[in-house]
Amino acid sequence: MSDRRVNSTDATPSPEPPPGPGRAVGTDLHLELSGRGSRREQLMLALREAITSGRLSPGTRLPPYRTLAVDLGLARNTVGEAYAELVAEGWLTARQGSGTRVAPRATPLPVAKDRARRSAPPAPRPAYDFMPTSPDASAFPRSAWLASARRALNSAPSDALGVGDPRGRVELRTALTEYLARARGVRTAPHRIVVCAGFAHALRILGEVLDGTVAVESYGLAFHRSLLTGAGLRTVPLTVDADGARTTELGSLDAGAVLLTPAHQFPTGGPLSARRRTAAVDWARARGAVVLEDDYDGEFRYDRDPVGAVQGLDPDRVIYLGSTSKSLSPALRLGWLVLPDGLVDDVLAVKGVRELWTGVFDQLTLADLISRGAYDRHVRVMRRTYRRRRDRLVAVLAERAPHIAVSGIAAGLHAVLDLPPGTEQDTVRAAGRQGLALAGLGAFRHPESTMPPRDGLVIGFGAPPDHAFDGALQALCAALPPAGEPSRAPAK
């Protein structure tokens, strides 16, 4: 009995002459040749087992028989005959110009019982996606990104291909310094910016730097709160209303930091008023605390020009967090921290001595996109697109469900629909039956908040592509409670 485990990278030398200049190199194919019978029979058995196990799926192209013969140390005729017999049996197909491939099958191959027990079938995807925090993925500026990627790759210095700087590439930090000052009123310098793998990564790092208690808004993402509590911090809620978080409550809390969404409170939709911005900064100065500014939707204000970042009021007390998740795509995993001078070393100590999180070429590409104005142009295009969608949402509701109010300012990628008390959960379930994914407002409420529960829907109008938007609106209207539906007490 023989047992040969082969990859083309470690194959036993073939008795045939080595390939000469110009010989095509085949793809790797791992096979185990064992058992009784001739080498041709062992090869055919190994290929059948690879196909029936699902390791070689229908359509997979096999190496040319000459290449496989060299890799396995077999005669060419042996492999050629094995291929031909498997073609005749229907396991493989062979066509001129297409090579030898695994044949398509009319029915799926049986799944091993142990594998079936470990994996459940995926849940069906909803027909429409109104989940908040997601941009329109179909609008990603592919051509501009590709052009910037080519320029970035061609002009990248040699040191860019070495061990990465945990601060991020200086090209991106320099471009961000100019852009954030111009577009968001942020006061900083390249040495005070640390590039991260998105907002969540930035918040996780800060969770390791801070200690004690962090004040957060009564409504916000549970995931963000979990990043802080996972780092051993405690979160306490601040009341929110139409003017954002009530930062005047900070003085009564034993907190060393506060996390705010000043530009467009998520999810309730109010901007932090000027008085409350000042109160937050004054509290941080008096307490020796810091403000964590999540600039959520900062670039997407529709009813007037965006309000500048709170960081501009005091760069030594406000940590600014930004990312490309809404402006470009969450798939890029690119974000940044704009830090007070005294926290840069602490953040770098947590992040590590080398870059392990964000790809250098994505950083260089974004730097080029920003520096050439393509990022600004894309944001302006998407600002018009999302404003048009929000206006369409408001207009359709005014026509078909005038009893449902849209609250919050005209900004960002989401809006809140106010519902009759006690109807939120039924409405979310009704939306699911319409093939519509959306979130109820209650899912974002801090468990320790003293605010009275409020029924509503958080509609993320950014995700559906333009061609599906009207269909999503029709599904939404079909799920809403009718006018005059009696209220029900919220579930305990």
N, C-alpha and C positions, 0 to 999 in steps of 0.2 A: 504494500500500500504506500502511496506517495501523497504528500500534501505540499502544494506549492501556493504560497500567498504572494501575489504579484501586483505591483504597481509599475508603471512604465519608468518611474524614477529609480526603482531599485531592482529591476529585472535582472535575472541571471543572463550573462552574455549569451547571445545566440550563436549556434554553430554556423549560421550564415555570415557572410561578410558584413562588416559594419556599414551603415548607410553612408552613401557617398554625398558629395556636395549637391545641394538642391533637392535632396530627398525630403518629402513632407514629414513633419513630426505629428504623430497621432495624439489623440486625447488619452488621458489616463483611464484605465479600467481595472478595478480590483476584482480578481477572481480567485477562487480556491479550487484547485484541481486535486481531487482525492478520490478514493474509492477504487473499485475494481474496474476492469475493462481497459480498452485502449485509451491512448491520450485523446483521440478524437471523441470517444464516448465520455471521458471525464470532462472535456471542455463543453460538450453539449449539455451535460447534466448541470454544470456550474452556471451556464447561461440560462437554462430553464429555471433554476432555483432563484437566480437574481431577478428574473421577470415575475415569477409567481409571488415572490416576497414583496414585490412593489419597489425594490431598490432600483430597478431599471423600468421606468415608466413608459407607457406608449409614446412613440415618437422619438425616444432617445436614440441619438446617432451613435453607432458603435465604431470603434477604430477600424481603419482598413485592415483586411485580413493579413496583409504583409506586415503592417506595423504590429498587430497583436501577436503574430508569429514570432517576431523578434523579441517582444517583451516577455513572452511565455517560454521562449527557448524551444519552440516547436517548428516543424517543417511547415512551409507555406501551404502545401497541399492539405495538410491536416486541418489547418484552420479554415481554408477555403471550402473543404468538404463539409466541415461542421456547419459553417454558415449556410451552405447550399441546402443541407438536410433540414435545418431549422426553418429556412424559408419555405421549403416544401411542406413542412408540418404546420405552417401558419404562425410560428413564433416570431419570425422576422420578415421584413420586406426588403427588397433590393431593387432600386431603380437607377437608371443611368443618370448621373449628375446629382443624385440625392444620397448616394451611399446606402449602407445597410443600417436599417433602423428597427427598433422594437415595433411589432405590428400593433395597430389599434385593436381594441377589444370591444365587443358589443356590450358586455356587462362588466362592472367593476370587479377587480380581484377581491377574493375574500380577505377580510381583515383578521389578523391574529387575535385570538380571544383576549389575551392579556393586554394587548394594545387597545382593543376596543373598550375594555373596562376602564382604562386610564383616561381616555379622551371622550368628551361628550360632543355631539354634533354642534356646530356653531349656530348661535341664534340667528334667525333671519334678520337681515338688515332692514330698517324702516325705509319706507318709500321716500320720506321727506325728513330732513334734519333741521330742527329748530333749536338744537342744543346751544346754549350760550358759550361764549369765549372762542369760537372757531371762525376764522375768516373763510372767504370763498377760495377753496383750493384751486379751482379752475382758472382763477385770475392771476396766479403766480406769474411774474414777468420772465418767462422762460428765455426769450430771446435776449433781453437785456442782461439777465444773469449769466447766460452762456457767453455773451460778448465780454462781460467783465471777468469771467472765469478764465477765458483765453488770455486776456491781457495780463491778468494776475499771474497766471502760470508762466507766461513768456518772460515777464519782468521780475519774477521772484528772485531775490538774492539767494546765494547758495546756503546761507545760514538758516534760511526758512525751512530747509529740508533736514535740519538737525533736530536736537532735543528742543521742544517747545518751551517758551518763556511762560510761566504760570500767569503773568500779568496779561498775556495776549500779545498779538503782533502789534508793534508800534505803529504800523501803517493804519490799522483799524482804530487804535486808541487816539491817534491824531485826527483821523477823519471824524470820529465821534465827538471829540472836543469841539471842533468847529460846528458840526451839525447841531449838537444839543444846545450850544450857546445861541445859535441862530434861530432854531425852531422851537426850543422849549425854555429858553432863558436860564439854562444851567451854567453855573460858573465852576469851571474845573480846569485841569491840565492833564496831559496824557499820563503822567506818573500817578495820578489819583484814580485812574480807571482800571478796573480788573474785568477782563472778559470771562464770561461764564457760559455754561451750557444751558441757557435759558433762565427764566425768572425763578423757577423752582430750585434750580441748582444754586442760584445766588442766595435765595432765602435759606436754603439748607446750610450754606456756609455761614451766614449771619447767625443762624441758630447756635452754631458752635462757638461763635465769638461773644455773643451776648450771654447774660445770666439773669436769673431771677424771673421777673414777670414782664410780659409784653401785653400792652393794651391793644385790642383789635376791634374792628367794627362789628356791631351786633349781627349784621348780615355780611357774609363773605364766603369764600370757598373753604369748605371743611378741609380740603387737601392742604391748603396753605397753613391752616391752624395745626394740622397734624405734623407738618414739617418742623414747626416750632416746638410742639409738645414732644415730638420724637427726639429732639435735642435736649430734653430735660427742662424746658421752659414751661411756665404756666401762662395761659392766656385769659384775660378778663375782658368782657365786652363793654364797648361804648355805645350809647344810644345813637341811632342815626335818624335823620329826618330829611326834609327837602333841601336843607342846606348842608348835607353831609354829616359827618360824625360830630357829635357834641364834644369838642375837645376841651370845653370848659370843665368837663367832668374829670379830666386827667389829674387835677390837683387832689382829688379825694382817693386816688388809687395809688397803691404801692407798686408802681411800675417803673422800669428803667428805660423802656422804649415803647413806641406806639407805631403800629402798622396802619397806614392810611392809603386810600385810593382817592386823592383829592380832585383829579380832573373829572372823573365820572364814577361816582361811588358804585362799586359792584356788590350786589346787583340792583339796589333800589334806584339808582340813576341820578342822584343829586350831586352837584359840584360842591366842594368844600368852600364855604363863603370866606371872604377876605378876613372877616373878624376871627373866624375859627382857625384860619391858617396862622394868623399872628399869635393866637392863643397857644397853638401847638408849639410854635417856635419859642415863645416866651417860657412856656413850661419846661421845654428841653434845656434852655439856658439856665433857668433857676434850679432845676433838679440835677443838672449834669447828665441828662438823658439824651437819647437820640430819637429822631423821627425817621422811620422807614417809609419812603415815598414810592409806592407802586404807581408808576405813571400809566396806569391802565387807561387806554383810549385817549391818551393825551393829544394824539395827532388827529383825532376824529371828532371835532366839534363842528356842528352844522348850523346852529342858529346864530353864531357869531364867531369871531376869531378865538382859537384856543387860548385858555388862560395859562400863563407861564407856570413852571414848576415851583413848588414850595422851596425846593433846594436853593433857588436864587435868593431867598430871604436870609439864609444862613448856611453856607456850605460846610461850616464846621460842626453843625448840629443835625444836618439832614443827610441821610444816605439815600441816594437816588437809584432806583432799580428800573431798568428798561430791557426790552427784548424785541425781536423781530416776529414774535408769535402772531401778533394781530396784523402788523403792517405787511409782512411777507408770508411766512408760514411757520407753524410750530415745529414742522419737521426739520428745520434748519438747526434747531437747538443752539441758538446764539442769543446771548444776553449780556448785560454789563452792570457792574456796580460802580457808581461814582461816589467816592469815599472821602471823608475828612482825612487830612494828612495823618492824624494819629492812629487811624484804624487800618491803613494800607498794609503794614507789616503783619498785623494780627490776622487779617483776611488771607494773606499769602501763606502764612504759617499753616492755616487750616487747609487751603487749597492744595498745597504741596510744592515741592521744589522743582517740578517740571509739569508741563501741560499734559494732562491725561484725559481731557474732556472735550475740547473743541478742536476741530480740524483746522490746520493752518490755511489750507487753500480756501475754505469757506470764509475764514476771516479776511484773507486778502481780497477775495471776490467782493465781499460786502464793502470793504474799504474803497474799492474801485467804483462800485455802484453808487456809493454816497458821494465820493469826490467828483464824479462826472455829472452829478445832478439827476441820474436815473432813478435813484431812490425817491427823491422829492417828486419827480414826475409820476412815479407809480402811486405814491401816497395821495397825490392830488386826484388821480383817476379814481382810486378806490374811495376817496372821500365823497366824490360825486355819486359813485355807484351805491354806496351804503346809505347816503342821504336819500337817494331816489327810492331805495327799498323801504326805508323807514316811512317815507311819505306815502308809499303805496300801502303799507301795513295800516297806517292811520286812516287812510281814505277807505279802504275795504271794510275796516271795522266800523267806521262812521256810517257806512251804507248798510251793512248786513248785521252788525251787532252794536248799535249805538249805545246800549246800556253798559258796554264794557269800556272802561276808561283806560287810556295809555298814560302812564305816569313817568316822570323823569324828564330830563332835558333831551333835546334833539342832538344826540351825540352817540358815538361808539357803534358797536355791533349788536347791541341788544336793547330791548325795551321791556318794561313790566306792564302786564295787563292786570288790572285790579278785578278780582272776582267777588261775588257775594260770599259772605262768611260761611264756612263749612262746605264749600263746593270744590276746593282745590284738588283733593285726591280723586274725586269722581271725574273731574275734567281731565286730569293727567291720564287716567285710565281710558277715557273716551278718545283722547288723542291717539293713544296707542292702537286702539281699534281702527282708527283712520289711517294707520301707517305713518304716524307723525311722532317723532322723538322730540320731547321738550321737557323742561324741568319746572317743578313747582317752586314757588318762592320759599316755602317752608324748609326745603332741603338746605338752604343757605344760612339758616338762623343759628346763632351760637346757642349751645344747649344751656348756658347759664344766663342768657339774656333775660332781663326783666321787662322788655318791651312786649306789649300784647301781641299774640300771633296775628299774622296778616295773611289773608288768602290772595294768591296771585299766581301768574305764570311769568317765567323769565324767557322771553322769546329771543333767541339768537338768530337774527335775520341775516347774518353774514355768511353762514355756511351754504345755503342752497344756491346752486348756480342760477343764472338768470333764466334759463329755459324751464327750470322747475319751480320758480318762485311763486307764480300764480297758483299752481297746483297745491303748493304747501299752504298758501293762504286759504284756499277753499277747504282743505282738510282741517285747518285750524278753526274756521268758522263753524264747520259741522260739529266740532267737539265742544264748543263753548256752551255754557248753560244758557237756556233761553231767558228772555226778559221776564221778570216777575217770578222766577223760580224761588221757592221758599228757602230760606237759609236753614242750615243744619249746624248743630253744635260741632266744633272741631273735635276730632278724635283725641282722646286722652293719651 
